[in-house]
Amino acid sequence: MMQDIRESVFEVLRAVLPIILVITIFKIVLLRVPPSDLLLFLLGSGMVILGIALFLSGVKAGLLPVGEAIGSELPARGSLLLVVAGSFLFGFLTIVAEPNLRVLTEMLDAVPGAGIPSGPLLLAIAVSVGFVITVAVLRIIFGFPLAYLFVVGYGAILLLAPFSSPEFLAVAVDAGGITTGLLTIPIILALGTGVSAVLAGRSALTDGFGLIGLASIAPILGVMVMGLVYA
């Protein structure tokens, strides 16, 4: 376990260190912040690195095996209703727990007069992702092409975009990227590979992947539909 944590720390450090160095240079050369502010920034950066590393270690140790186990168990039960209900609940709860989405809703609450309630927004995104993940799992089981889902998804986005208000459209596009975050990506991928692993003659690479792309479409559609309701 400690070895996994150390590896996660080095992975996060390699990803975050260039950003920290650039911001530190700007703070010293351009902004000329006092040493106390610079120290707080460096302290906060260290806490971010350690926090993300611990988070990723926990996902690898506890949540990924659960995602693969659920993904492999649902088709083995032979109940289509169980597959639908389990996939939807799995996708719904994963999005509710996604830290990036919490940041988005908190930022919206901090904007005066935003007019977009965070509670219904979170629910709309979670429901839409749960629905799309369910459809994606059914695609793996029945074997129809992934391209069909992307055509339908992006076609629906293009149709709804002219009728969406600028505020909801902007939030929808951001939500599409934010929901594919630290928690969502590994868990949904584990679910997809788990489902494809128990189906004879299927490839986990071709069938188990692609779910993240669909998961990024779902929030855009969900927020757009919410915008039409609140219009």
C-alpha positions, -999 to 999 in steps of 0.1 A, spaced: 0 0 0 28 24 9 45 16 -24 13 26 -43 10 58 -23 47 67 -32 41 60 -68 9 81 -68 28 110 -52 55 109 -78 29 107 -106 10 137 -93 42 156 -86 53 152 -122 20 165 -134 16 194 -110 52 206 -105 54 226 -138 23 245 -130 36 252 -95 69 265 -108 53 288 -134 29 303 -108 57 307 -83 78 326 -109 48 349 -117 42 355 -80 79 365 -74 87 384 -106 55 400 -117 32 401 -87 59 406 -61 38 389 -34 51 390 2 69 359 14 40 349 37 16 346 7 42 327 -13 46 303 16 9 298 18 7 290 -19 36 264 -16 20 249 15 -14 246 -3 3 231 -34 19 205 -12 -14 196 3 -30 193 -31 -3 169 -43 -6 148 -12 -44 149 -13 -47 138 -49 -21 111 -44 -40 96 -15 -72 99 -34 -58 81 -64 -44 54 -42 -77 49 -25 -94 46 -59 -69 20 -71 -71 0 -40 -108 1 -32 -130 14 -60 -115 0 -92 -118 -36 -80 -154 -29 -70 -162 -14 -105 -147 -44 -123 -165 -68 -100 -199 -51 -105 -193 -49 -143 -185 -86 -145 -213 -97 -122 -242 -78 -138 -242 -96 -172 -235 -129 -155 -268 -127 -136 -287 -130 -168 -312 -103 -159 -316 -74 -182 -335 -54 -156 -307 -59 -131 -281 -47 -157 -302 -16 -164 -308 -7 -128 -273 -15 -116 -256 4 -144 -278 35 -139 -273 35 -101 -235 30 -106 -232 59 -130 -256 81 -109 -237 76 -76 -203 80 -93 -212 115 -106 -227 125 -73 -194 117 -56 -173 134 -83 -152 161 -66 -149 183 -97 -187 185 -100 -189 197 -64 -165 225 -73 -187 235 -102 -218 237 -81 -200 257 -54 -187 282 -80 -222 287 -94 -235 294 -59 -208 320 -55 -218 339 -86 -244 366 -78 -276 362 -99 -264 331 -117 -299 318 -119 -288 281 -121 -298 262 -89 -269 239 -79 -292 211 -65 -312 205 -97 -281 209 -117 -263 181 -98 -294 159 -102 -297 166 -139 -261 158 -146 -261 126 -124 -293 113 -141 -281 120 -176 -247 102 -169 -265 73 -153 -288 70 -183 -259 72 -209 -238 47 -189 -267 23 -189 -270 26 -227 -232 21 -231 -233 -11 -210 -262 -24 -231 -241 -15 -262 -213 -37 -249 -237 -66 -242 -256 -65 -275 -226 -54 -296 -239 -25 -317 -213 1 -329 -202 28 -305 -203 53 -334 -241 52 -334 -242 65 -299 -218 94 -306 -238 103 -337 -271 104 -317 -255 122 -288 -238 150 -307 -267 153 -331 -290 159 -301 -265 185 -288 -265 204 -321 -303 203 -322 -307 216 -287 -280 242 -287 -299 270 -306 -328 267 -281 -306 268 -250 -299 301 -231 -263 313 -232 -259 307 -194 -271 271 -195 -251 264 -227 -219 277 -211 -224 256 -179 -234 225 -200 -201 226 -220 -181 230 -188 -200 202 -171 -191 179 -200 -154 182 -191 -157 185 -154 -176 153 -148 -149 132 -165 -126 137 -135 -105 119 -110 -133 96 -97 -154 91 -128 -128 80 -153 -113 50 -135 -146 38 -121 -165 39 -154 -136 24 -173 -135 -4 -147 -172 -10 -152 -169 -12 -189 -139 -35 -189 -156 -57 -163 -187 -61 -185 -167 -69 -216 -144 -93 -198 -172 -118 -191 -186 -118 -226 -172 -145 -248 -154 -133 -279 -153 -96 -268 -123 -74 -264 -120 -53 -233 -100 -27 -253 -126 -22 -281 -157 -27 -260 -147 -15 -225 -134 18 -237 -154 47 -251 -176 51 -221 -157 82 -210 -165 99 -243 -202 91 -238 -201 102 -202 -188 137 -214 -218 140 -237 -244 132 -211 -239 163 -188 -241 186 -218 -275 171 -228 -287 170 -192 -279 207 -185 -294 217 -219 -327 200 -211 -327 215 -177 -322 249 -193 -353 243 -215 -373 234 -184 -362 265 -165 -366 288 -195 
